[in-house]
C-alpha cells in the first residue's frame, strides 16, 4: 500500500527526533492522529485540553530536548495556538507547529473554520507555509524543521486535511535534517582590541544572559582573572549562578540592588549573550561591550561602544589567552560585600514566615528551594511567581527554570510543567503557579491526570493579580479589578483526580511540601499567601514612591484604611532595604 502524506509527516518528525505531538485532535488532523497511532509507539500523541497549553508544553520540551511539535486543527485550533507559539518563538524554542486546515479546494470561500494561516502565524515564526500538494509537503516540512532548529524558534506547516489523505510523493530534495553546531567568534583583530580594553579597565562587571548557557566555566574563569562581579538575567540565572564565587545576583524588575549597583559603579560593562530589555537599568556613564551570536541585537538596549558577534563559549575560549591575571580586587570585594548584605535582607522575609492566611511567599519559595531535587525543573508563572523564583530558587548546574520570560504571558507554568514532565520523566518537575495564571488554563489539569504525570503544582494564592496591583500602585492608581474570587484550588484538584492540599498556616508549609514532593503522583499545594507582599525593583525612582503614596491616599479617601495599613506593615522592611 502506498504511503500517505499523513504517514510521511509522522515519519519525518520521528526521523528529526520529535518524541510527541501536543494537540487537540480535530477532523482536519484525524489522519495525522491515526498515523501516530500506527507508528509502533515511536511518537506519542498527547491529548491536551487546549491548544495554547499544547504550545506551551511543546515549548518547554523544546527548551529541554532541542525540538518539539504541537498541532491545531482548522479555525479555532489555529487561533488557540497563537499565544503559546508567540511564547515559544520569543523564547527561541525550536517548535514545529502543524496547522491543519480546511480542504484545499475550499480556500478563499470563507468555508467553515477557514483561517489564513500565513497571516495568522507570520509574526511568530521563522518559517510559515502551506503544503497544498503532496509534492510540497516533504520539502516544506524538512525546511520547517531546519529553520526551527537552526534559527531557534517556531516553524508552521499549514496542512489541509484532504492532502493528508493523498499518496505521498517522492521528493528530489532531502527529507532528513542536518543539525550542526558551528564555531562562531569574532575575528582575531577584534578579540585583541577587546582584550586591550579589558586590560586597561579597572572596574569591570560581567552581565550574562541565556547566551551563556554553555559557557559557565569560561565566564567564571574570566571573572576570576579580571576580578569582575558577575550579574545575570533571569534566563541566564540557572547557567551562571552556581559554583560562581563572583556572582552578585540579578538586576531588572525582578532583580537585586547589588547587581544594579555594580553595573553603575563600573567603568566597563561587558554584556554576554543577553538581550536584557530594560534600558532604565543600564548605566550611561561607562563603556559597554556587547557580545551576541545574533548581531542584529547589538546596541538596541544601550549605547554600546564595542559590539561583537559570537557564541559566548567560543568567544571567551579565544579571548582568555589574551587576558593576564589582574591583581587589584578592591572593586570586586566591595560588590561582594554589598551582595552579602542584600542576601541578608532577603533572608528576613524567610525568617518571618507570615501569619495565618497571609503566609510570606518568600518563605514558601525558599522552602521549595531547600526541599527540591538537585536537578529539579521549575516552571514559573508570569507575575509575582517570577519574582519569588528569581530571588529564592537557586541554580545548581543541574536545575532548569522555564517561564514566559520574553513574551510575559500568564498561565504558562502548569502546561510547561506537562511538557517538562513528559520530556524528562526522571526529573522532579515543580510549577510555581499564580492563582490568576492557573485559573486561565485550569482544564489541562486533566491532562496531568490522564498521563499520570507526577508534577507538583504550588499555587501562590494571594487572591489578586499581584503584579498588576503593584503596577497600578506605582503609577499612582488605586488597584481596581485586580482581586480574584477563587475556587478552592485544592478541592478542584481533588475533583479532577489530583491530590490537593491547602495550607493556611505558615507552620504547615514545610511539612506539606515535603509530603507532596515524596508523593508518587501529581500534587497541587495551594498556599494562602500574603496579598500585600511587595516586590520592589533594585532601584526605586522618586516617581514610583510618589505613585505609591498617591495610590495609598486614594485608598484612604475611599475608606480603605485597613488595606493601606496592612500594606505598610507588610512591606516596611522591603521598602527600607531598597531605599
N, C-alpha and C positions, 0 to 999 in steps of 0.2 A: 504494500500500500504506500502510495506517495506521501511524503512528509508534508504536513500542513504548515501554514505560516505560524499558527499559534505554537506548534511544536518547535519550529525553528527559533522563535523568540525565546522560549524556555531553554532550549539547548544552548543558545548563545549566552544567555545570562549565567547558566551553570558554568560554562567554559570560562567566563570572565571572573568567576569567584563569588557570584551572588548566592547567598545562602537562603534568603527569604524574600517574599513579596508581601508587603504590608498593604492590605486593601480591604475595601468593602466590595464584594462581588456584585455584578450587575449584568444585564443582558449583553451589552457590548463586550464585556470581559469574560463571558462564560466559557468560551473556547480556550482562552489562556488559562483560566482556572482549571479546566479539565486536563489540559496538557501538564499542568503542575501535578495533578492527581496521579497521572500516569508516568511520572518521572522517576519512579523507584526511590522516592524519598531523597533524591539528590538536591531538591529545593523544596522549601516549605511555603505554603500559603497561610499567612497569618490573618485571621478574620477579625479586623478591627470594627469598632462601633462607629467610628467617624474617620473620614479620610484625612482630616487635619491631624488627628492623633497618629494616623499611619505615617504621615510625612515626618512628624517629629520622631517617631520610633525609628524610621529608616535613617534619619539624620544622625541619631545617636549611634546606631550600628555603624554607619559610615565613618564617624569620627573614631570609633574603636577598632574597626576592622579594615577600613580603607575603601569600601564600596558597599552600597546597599540599594534596594529597589522598593518603590511603592507604586500604587496604581489607583486610578479612579475612573469610574465609568462616566458616560456622557452626561453633560449638563451639570447638575448639582455636584456630582462627584468631582468634576474638574474644579469648580469654584471652591469646594471644601479643601482641596489640596493646596490652594494658593498660599495661605498663610504659613503652613508648615514648610512649603518649598522655599518661600522667601527666607525663612529662618535658616534652612539648610544652605541655601546659596550664599547668604551673607556670612555664614559660619565657615564656608569653604569645605563643606561636607560633600563628598562625591556620591550623589544620589541620582539614580535613573528613575524617572517617573514615566510610567506608561499611562497615557491619557487616551483610553478607548473612546471612540466617537460613534455617532450615528452612522448608518450606511453611507458609503462614499457617494452613491448616486443621488443622495438627498442633500448634499452640501449646497448651501445657498438658497434653500427653500423655506427657511425658518421651521424646519422639521422638529418634531417633539424632542426636547432636550438637546437641541443643536447648540453648540458653542464654538466660537472661533478660538481654537487652542493657540494659534500663533500669537494673536493679540493678547490673550489671557495670560500666557506664561512668558511673554517676551522679556519682561523686566526682571524675572527671577530665574534665568537660565543662561548657560553658555551656549547651549545647542537646543534648537526647538524647531522640529519639522514634523510633517505628517506624511506617512507612507500610504499612498492611495493605490499602489500596485504591489504585488508580491515581489517584483524585482527591486523595488526601492527599499523594502524593509531591511534586509541584511546589511546593506550599505549604510543606511541611516542609523541602525542600532549599533553597528560597530563604531561609527563615528561618534555617536552619542556617548557611548561608554568611554571612548578615547578622550573626548572633551571633558567629561566629568572628572576623570581621574587625573589627567594632566593639568587641567586648569583649576581643579579643586572647586567643584560647585555642582549645579544641577543640570541635567540634560533631560529634555522632554521629548518623548516619541509619541506623536499622535498616531493612533492605530484604529481605523474603522473596524467595527465588528465584522462586517462582511469580508474584509480582507483576511481576517484571522482564519476563516474557513477555507480559503483558497489553497491550492497546491503551492508549496514553496518553490522558489526559482533559484537555480544555481547562479551565484554572482561572480563576475570576473575579478572582483576585489577581495580583500581579506575579510574573513569572518572572525578571526581571532583578534585579540587585543595585545598591545605592546606597552608594558608598564616599565619605564626606565627612570632611573634616578641620576640625573646629570650632576656633575660638579659645577657649581656656579659661584664665582667670586670675582671681585674687582681686579683690574689689571695691576701688574706689579708696581707701576708708577703711582697709581692711586693709593695702593697699600703703603708705599714708602712715605707718601705725603701725609697719610693718616697717622702713621707711626711717629712722624716728626711732630705733628700737632699734639699727640698724646704725651710724648716725651717732654715737651716744653710746658705742659699744663700741670698745675699743682693740685687743684681741687676738681676732681673728676667724679661724676656719677654715671653709672650704667642704669638704663631703664629698659626692661626686657618684656617682650610680648610673646605671642604664640609662635612666632618665628624662631624662638629659642628652644622649641620642643626637643630637638635632637642635639642641643649644644650646651647642656648643663655643665659638663666638665670644662669646656672651653671658656664659658662665661666665668665660672669660679676661678679658673686659673688666671684669666685676665684681671679680674677684680683683685686677686691677691697680689699680682705683680705690680699693679699701679695703685694699690691701696684705695680702691674705689668702692663706695657703698653701692649696693645693687637693689634698686626698686623694680617693681614689676606690675604689669596689668593683671586684671582678673584672669584672663585667658592664659597668661604666662605663669601664674602662681604655682600650679602643680608641677611645672617643669623646672622652676628656678629656685623655689623657696628651700627645698630640702638640702641637707648637707652643704649649706652655704653660710659660712661664718660671717660674711659681709652683707647679708640681706637685711633690708630695712623696711620691708612691707610694701604695700600698695599706695598709690595716690589716686586721685579722681574722686568721683561722687561716693564711692564705696570705701575709699582708702583711709590712710592714717596721716597725721601731721608729719611724721618722721620722713617719709619719702618726699612729701611736698617740700619740706624744709631743705633736705639735702639737694634736691634739684635746683632750688632757688639760691643756694649758697655756693653753687659750683661755678667755676669759670669755663668748664667744658662738660656738656651733657651728651652722652652717646646713646642714641635710640637704636635698639637692636631688635629687629623683627616685630615692631609694634606699629599699629595704625591707631593708636590711642586717640579717641575722638574729641576730647575736651580741651580746647586750646586755652581755656582760662586757667588750667593747672600747669601750663608750660611756662618756664622762665623766659624773660625777654632781654635779660642783661648778661647773657653768657653765649659762648659759641655752642652751636648744636651740630652734631653729626648724626645722620640717619642712614642706616643700612637696611635694605629690604630686598627680598627676592622679586618683588613687584615694583619696578622703578616708577611706575605711574603714581604710586602712593607718596613718593618722597616730596616733602615740602607742603603738603596740603593741610597740615595741622599746626605748623610752626615755621618761623623764618629760619630755615636750615642753611648753615654755612657750607657743609660738605654733605653731598648725597651720593651714596654708592649702591650699586646693585650687586646682591649676592645672598646666597644662603648663609645663615649666621655661622653654622658649624664650619663650613668650608672657608668662609672669610676669616674667622678667628684662627683657624688652624694655620692659615698662611700669614696672618698678622703677628701671632705670638712670637715667632723667632726674631721679629724686629723690635720687640719691646723689652728693654732691660728692666731689672728689678728696681723699683723706686725705694727710697729709704724713709722718707718722711710720711708718717701715717697719722699726723695730727688731725687732719680733716676727717679721715675715716673714723678715728676713735671718738671724735666729737659727735658724729652722726649715730654711731652705735650706742653711745651713752643716751642720746635723746630717744632712740628707739626702745631702749630698755625701760625708760620712764613711760613711754607710750604704752608698752605692753603691760606694765604695772597698773596703769589706769584702766586698761581694758579688763584686767582681772577683777576690778572692783565690781563689775556687773555680774561676774561669775560668782563671786563670793556672796553677793546679795541676791539670793535666789528669787526674790519677789514674794508675793503673798497669794493666798487662795484666789483662783480665777484671774490672777494678774501675775503670772509667772514670767520672770525675765527671759526673753528669747535668747539673750546672750548666754545665759546659764544653760539653756536647753541645747544650743548649738555646741557649746564647749563640751557638754556631756556626750553628745553624739560623737564628737571628735575623739574623745578619750576611749569610747567603747567600740568604735567602728574598727573593722579589719584594716590591717596594714596596706592591703591592696583594694580597698573598697572603691566602688564607683558611686559618686554623688551626683544627683541631678537637682538643680535649684530653680525654683520659680522666679520669674522676674518680679522685682519689688523688694520688700524688706528681707525676704529669704536670701536674696543675693547678698545683702549686707551681712547677714549673720554667717553665711557661708564664706564670704570673702574674709571676714575678720577672725573667725574661730575654727574653721576647718583647715587643717594643716596638710601640706604635701609631704609625702614620704619617699617619693621617687617611684612608687608603685600605684598610688592612688590616681583616680581620674575625676575631673569635675566637668559636668556638661550643663549648659544652660543656654538661654536665648540672649547671649551676651552682645550681639550686634543688632539683631532685629528688635530685641526688647519686647517680646510678646508674652502675654500672660498664658498660663495653663500648660506650659511646656514640660514641667518636671515629671508628672506622672506618666505621660506617654513616652517621654525619653527613657524613663526607667524600664518601660516594657522592652524597647529596643536594646537597652544595655543588658537586661537580664537574658534575653534570647541570644545576644551576641556573645556574652561571656558568662555562661551558666556556672562557672567555677568561682565567680567573684561575688562578693556581697554587694547588693545594689540598694542604696538608700536615697529616697526622694525627699527633699525639703520643700514641702508644698505650702502655699498660702491658702487661706480659706477662699479668697476670691479666685485664685487660679484653679484650684481643684473643682470648684463649682462649675467652671466653664465646660469641662470635658469629663464630667463625672461618669458618663456612661461607660467609658473604657476601663473602669474598674472591673467590669465583667470580662474584658479581655484577659486581665491578670488572672482571674479565676479560671477561665476556660483553658488557659495554657499552663495553669499551675505554677505561676512564676513567684518565687519566694521574695518578692520585693518588699521593702519596709518603707512605708509612707508616713512621714512625720508631718502632721498638719499643724502649722503655727496659726492657731485660730485667735486672731486679735479683733475679730468682729468688724473689720473695716478693710478698705483698700488703703493700707497703711502708707505706702509711698506717695500715693496721690494726695492723701490727707496732709502729709508733710509738705509736699509741693505747694498746696494751696495756702498753708500757713506761712511758708516762706515768702509767698507772693503777697501776703497781707490779706488773704481771704479766709474767712471762717470756713472750716471744712463743711461741705454740703454734698449730700448724696454719696458719701463715701462709706456710710455704715452698711454692714451686711447683716441681714436677718437669716442666719444659717440654720440648716437642719443639724441634728446630732450626727456628725460625720461618722462617729464610731458605730452608731446604730445602723446608719446607711451601709457601712462596710459589712456589718454582720448580715444584713438583709441580702447583700449581694454575694455572700459566701466567703468573705474575708474576716479574719479575726480582728475585731475592733476594740480598742482600748481608749478610754477617755481619762485624761489626767487634769485634775483641778488644783491639786496640792503640790507645791514645789518639792516637798519631801518625798513624793512618789515618783518623780521624774526618772531618777536613775534606775530604780528597780523596774519600772515599766519598760524602759528602753533595753535593759539587759535581757529581760524575758522575751521581748519582741525580737531582738537580734538572734536569740537562741532558737526561736520557733522555726520549724522547718518550712512552713508555708508563708503566704503573704500576711502582713500585719499592717493595719492602719492605726497609728497612735495620734490621737487628737489632743493637743496640749493647749489649754486655755491661757494664752499669753497676754502680757500687759499691752492694752491698746494704745498706751501713751509712750511706749518705748520709742526713743528718738534716735535716728541715725544721722548725725551731723557730718558734713564733709570735712576734710582735713583743714580747710581754711574757710572761716565764716566771714562773709562780707558784711559791711555795715548795713547794706540794704536788706540782707536776709534777716539780721537782727531786728531791724525796723519793721520788716514784714511780719515777723513772729509777734512782735509787740502789738502791731495793729490788729492782727488776727485775734489775739487774746482779748484786746479791748472790745472788739465787736462781739465776742462771745459773752463778755461781761454785760454789755448793753442788752444782749438777748436773754439775760437771766441764766446764763450757763456758768456761773462762778465755780461750781463744783468741778466741772470738767477742766476749767483753767487751772485750779489749784492742784488737781491730780497730775496734770501735765507738768507743772512747775516742779512739784515734788519728785516726780519720776525721773526728770531729766536734768536736775540741777547739777549733778556731778559731771554729766557729759558735757553740758554747755561750758562749765567752768574749765574742764580739761581742754576743750578745743580753743577757747579764748585765751 
